[in-house]
Amino acid sequence: MKQNFTVRHGALDGVEAFLSVAKHRNFRKAAAELGVTPSAISQAVRTLEARVGAALFTRTTRSVGLTEAGERFFARARPAFEELIAASEIARGIGQRPAGLLRLSVPPAVVPTLLEPMIASFCQAYPEIELEIVASGELADLAAEGFDAGIRLGDLIAADMVAVRLTPPFPMVVVGSPDYLRDRTAPERIEDLRHHACLRLRRSNGSVAPWRFAKGNKAIEAIVSGPLIAHDYPTLLGAAIQGAGLAQVPSPIAGPAIADGRLETVLSAFAVTSPGVFLYYPERHQVLPKLRAFIDHIRSQGGTEASRKRSRE
C-alpha cells in the first residue's frame, strides 16, 4: 500500500528517504514519490548514514543496491516505520471522530441519578467509543490518572478547570426516616441537631464535612455528631432510610425516597443551595470528539445548558 511520505526532521530524519530509495532502488524515483529533489534525497541519506555510522547503499552510475548494513537496517526499519504511520493514522482518527476509550471519574451518587438513564443510548449512538466510568468519592487528578473528564458538585471543582453544567442548582436537604422521627422531636432550629444522630460525610482530603445551612443571607456551618461516617452520599442516604439518623444529602438523590414516603425532610427553611453538578476537564483546547460527543449527548438527554468557568491563565 502506497504511503504519503514527507521528509521529516529529528529522530526520523532520513529514514523515509532511505526506505523509498531502498524500495525503488533509484534516487530519482524516491524523490518523485516524496515530492522533493534528488539532491535532497541524497543529502537525507548521507545524513542518515553518518548518524548510523555505516554505508547503507552501494551506488554506481547504473544501479543502487543495499549494503549488508543497509539490508539489515531496511529489514528492521520498514515494519517499524509502517507501524509508526499506522499509529499516527489511529491517533488522527481518534482526534477527528468520536472514538476510543473515554474515562470519567464520577462520585457514586451521580451514577444512578444522572448517568444510568443515558448510558445505553450513548453507547448505541457512539459504538466506536468505550465508556469507562470510575465511581469514587475521591477527587481524582485527571491528567495523572488518565481520565478524560470528571463529574463533581460545582463547589468542589478547581477554578482552573473548564466546567460544563449538567444539572440546575439544587438544595442540600436534611432527611430522616419516619421511624427515626416518630420517637423524637423533629429539629426546628439548627441548634436542635445536637440532640440528633447525624450521619456525616468524610471528604476526599480526610476531613469530616460540616453541615451547611443558610439563615437569611448568612451561611452557617454546623458541626454535628452521630453514629456513622461515610465517604459517599448513597451510603448516607441508605443509612437514613434504615433509621440510623438524619443525613444531609443533595435533593436529587433523596427525591425518590421522599416521594414514596421512606424519608421526610426537616429544617427545609434553612436549606443551602448547591451550585449543581458539572462535568469538568483541564483545558478547553484538549476536548477530543469522544468527550464532546458525551457532553452533547448528556445535555440532550437532560436538557442542561453549558456553563464554563474561566481559567486562571
C-alpha positions, 0 to 999 in steps of 0.5 A, a space after each residue: 500500500 502506497 504511503 504519503 511520505 514527507 521528509 521529516 526532521 529529528 529522530 526520523 530524519 532520513 529514514 523515509 528517504 532511505 526506505 523509498 530509495 531502498 524500495 525503488 532502488 533509484 534516487 530519482 524515483 524516491 524523490 518523485 514519490 516524496 515530492 522533493 529533489 534528488 539532491 535532497 534525497 541524497 543529502 537525507 541519506 548521507 545524513 542518515 548514514 553518518 548518524 548510523 555510522 555505516 554505508 547503507 547503499 552501494 551506488 554506481 552510475 547504473 544501479 543502487 543496491 543495499 549494503 549488508 548494513 543497509 539490508 539489515 537496517 531496511 529489514 528492521 526499519 520498514 515494519 517499524 516505520 509502517 507501524 509508526 504511520 499506522 499509529 499516527 493514522 489511529 491517533 488522527 482518527 481518534 482526534 477527528 471522530 468520536 472514538 476510543 476509550 473515554 474515562 470519567 471519574 464520577 462520585 457514586 451518587 451521580 451514577 444512578 441519578 444522572 448517568 444510568 438513564 443515558 448510558 445505553 443510548 450513548 453507547 448505541 449512538 457512539 459504538 466506536 467509543 468505550 465508556 469507562 466510568 470510575 465511581 469514587 468519592 475521591 477527587 481524582 487528578 485527571 491528567 495523572 490518572 488518565 481520565 478524560 473528564 470528571 463529574 463533581 458538585 460545582 463547589 468542589 471543582 478547581 477554578 482552573 478547570 473548564 466546567 460544563 453544567 449538567 444539572 440546575 442548582 439544587 438544595 442540600 436537604 436534611 432527611 430522616 426516616 419516619 421511624 427515626 422521627 416518630 420517637 423524637 422531636 423533629 429539629 426546628 432550629 439548627 441548634 436542635 441537631 445536637 440532640 440528633 444522630 447525624 450521619 456525616 460525610 468524610 471528604 476526599 482530603 480526610 476531613 469530616 464535612 460540616 453541615 451547611 445551612 443558610 439563615 437569611 443571607 448568612 451561611 452557617 456551618 454546623 458541626 454535628 455528631 452521630 453514629 456513622 461516617 461515610 465517604 459517599 452520599 448513597 451510603 448516607 442516604 441508605 443509612 437514613 432510610 434504615 433509621 440510623 439518623 438524619 443525613 444531609 444529602 443533595 435533593 436529587 438523590 433523596 427525591 425518590 425516597 421522599 416521594 414514596 414516603 421512606 424519608 421526610 425532610 426537616 429544617 427545609 427553611 434553612 436549606 443551602 443551595 448547591 451550585 449543581 453538578 458539572 462535568 469538568 476537564 483541564 483545558 478547553 483546547 484538549 476536548 477530543 470528539 469522544 468527550 464532546 460527543 458525551 457532553 452533547 449527548 448528556 445535555 440532550 438527554 437532560 436538557 442542561 445548558 453549558 456553563 464554563 468557568 474561566 481559567 486562571 491563565 
